[in-house]
Amino acid sequence: MLEIQRLTKRYRNAAVVNDVSFSVGAGEVTGYLGPNGSGKSTTVKIITGLIEPTSGKVLLDGKDVRDDLIGFRRRLGYVPEEAILYSYLTGLEYLQLMGQLRGLPLDVVDRKANSLLELLSLGAYRYAPISTYSKGMKQRVLISAALLHDPDVLILDEPLSGIDVTSALLFKHLLKALARQGKTILYISHVLEVVEKVCERVVIIYRGRIMANDSVASLRDLMDVPSLEEIFSQLVEHRDLEALAQDIVATIQ
């Protein structure tokens, strides 16, 4: 189990993340939602060890990940929001590099890398430099790299960005299959329809604080609304968006 305990991150006394606590169980896909600037990215950077919290802890199986950050990262697969890759490498070379950095045997890296590229419709481009890849192709390389070492924990930050419809449908099935294998999965996205289909529960953050932490079904019943979109709107967006849209149209006419 991945546990986030009372995380706080302050910049110049302003709390970007404010006393955030939630957990993600093994075999569970948990959605982490919030508008831009709500504290999602900061939370993810703390969990992955990219920045230090002002206070609070991240635990995996009851142990503070900062006691052995290298060991934690061996168990972590991470797809960042921005597809930053070594563009001069080919897709296959990039995965070979990632596998070697993970300490995997070369024969295992080659076998897994080639198989993943084929399965994610990148086989024909394995020897092409990443600089020639589309955004969606780069995203599929990142997903492959996150899965290459069979991690226990997956943190996926907008993993479907730029991905075509067929790959997105495959990814939904993949998430469910990984959860059945006992993976601990934190899924960050603005695409609420996808979150509603693949996540057992959702955590909603707004202005650095947790606003909801429950199953989608329970939140629907509690708030008496039909969809995650309505739940999200009521919790974090208090303006009348329909009226605001009309004001925008009136302004440009």
Order of alpha helices (4+ residues) and beta strands (2+ residues): beta-beta-beta-alpha-beta-beta-alpha-beta-alpha-alpha-alpha-beta-alpha-beta-alpha-beta-beta-alpha-alpha-alpha
